[in-house]
């Protein structure tokens, strides 16, 4: 059998399939619906220092090719997460990655320090890219200097593996990725959701209570796949590709573009077993191709078109 073991900035996963933040709660909500022993890791719902109620409803709207969400980082806050949610997740049969979001570099550092020292947590994902909370006209996710400050502060606060989740809502994603790398990130997620909206023509008002939301699902795949290709040629960090993945072939596209691992999210709402199906499909593909490890096909589609710097990190 091929070896699907995957290394992400010092974190070793049994395979490259990760369940994305915001789709599996705090890790225990899916109960018997998902066999977590079959996936590489799960990422918790994003945690902030204080509890958040999130945005006013409606918060979800289906749209052709995807889903708009405007949850607004609703969560229980750091204290309850540490005292209640993490102990409940301790027995999960997979690696646990904690997602955090702060208002500034100091908050990110406090959060990284608090969750990074917990035994239940294998890595920390820095969410700088949620599109459905109110931001200044130049949001953090588009500011390389601001991202550098956040990552440096978090890096100084914890020895845990730091994964930075980037946004597709930027004109120059490569500069943002390079800033995160220079500041001490161990890996990157490429990428979060794309800003979108719908309007209810009967009420003649925005379909979401917050007006704007994040577009996820099938429509996002070609957007984030292109970003993965670009960023894999700019940084030496492992990349976790995500957006629109619903099959083994979708996951393989990201890996062939230069991703070391992938995140699956919206597809879980339709089929909780999709992640296990992706792992099985990747295994079958590797057997047919006689690939021994996942590293053999990271960036393979690039060949002589453009070098893949990202694969250097784990080679």
Helices and strands as residue ranges (DSSP letters): E 6-8, E 11-13, E 17-19, G 31-33, G 36-38, E 41-43, E 60-63, E 66-69, H 78-80, I 81-85, H 86-89, E 95-100, H 105-116, E 123-127, G 140-142, H 144-157, E 161-165, H 173-183, E 187-190, E 194-196, E 199-200, E 205-206, E 213-216, G 218-220, H 221-232, E 238-242, H 248-257, E 261-264, H 267-270, H 274-289, G 294-297, G 309-314
